[in-house]
Amino acid sequence: MKETHNVARWPAWHFIEKVPGKLVDIIVEELQEMDRNNAVFLDASVGGHENGRKDLNVRNSKIHWWYEDHWACSLMSHYIGVANKRNWEYDLNMLESIQVSVYTGKDQSGGEGGHYGWHSDYGTSKSEDWTRKLSASLLVSDPSEYEGGDLILLDYHNNEVKMPKEKGSIIVFDSRLPHKVTPVTTGKRISLVTWMYGPKLR
């Protein structure tokens, strides 16, 4: 029987409200415990490993890392694997650590709320042999808890596409795609973000 190969016509795969609410609440509880213990959240940078810098005009958010021994890595890896099998069939080999991303609303001085301007994840790697191929975001905050903070992708035809915001949804997309997070005007938007590596495309 002749094997078939999927040709991805859609750059993102949605698992809408797929992660059970109780499981997302466990993540929320862990984040609250981190707050009580004064866990360090750093200002996010732009520019990758070699040219990393802080630029609030481009990216204004706080981040913390959960490494490979955290149980959420298995959760994220599973859904990326399912999406890859259904849509891309990329050669993948390693999940990067999870980045806990926090975007907050405008401050009292009227400064712009947390956001991340247009960027792409592909090519961001310390390794000369591997690169990010698929990006994923698990939405931890309920959309009623904040305003703004939309994840927008450019599809393969240069159309802007707004991603779902339901709590417990996982969005997996091609790391080459330009994407952004629009400014959060009120409240707080929290997501778990990670990337799956593989050999460079050729």
C-alpha angles and dihedrals in degrees: 000000000000114000118234129216124209118235108208110231095167119056098210138046121208129208098187113207087336098142108076115252092236090057092049088049089056088056090049091050090051091051090049090051089051089054091051089051092048094242112192117254112187130210107262117244135209133215103058129257098314101040101026116156140154114255115164091190089065103029129015113175144103123243140193128183130234109194132215095281091063113105092229089069090068090050094051093043091054096054093043088053093051092048092047092052092050100042120014113014090208121173102252131179115165142026117224119225117279118261114211102213121197123189118183132194128258116306125234092267089063095249118158115276126246113302145145120220127220113309143140128231098208117109094022103128141117089221123084090209104046134052139178109274105167128029125200137191128192112200109225101171122074111240089237088067096065145017126227116007096123119170106226124190132191107226125215089277096050094257118144110238123190113217125223118270103200115136112255094026121134121208119196118188144166108278091220092067120104109238140164144189112231119226117285106230099187136007128009131296117202125184138164110233129189143154136221117223130212141156113302115273116258 
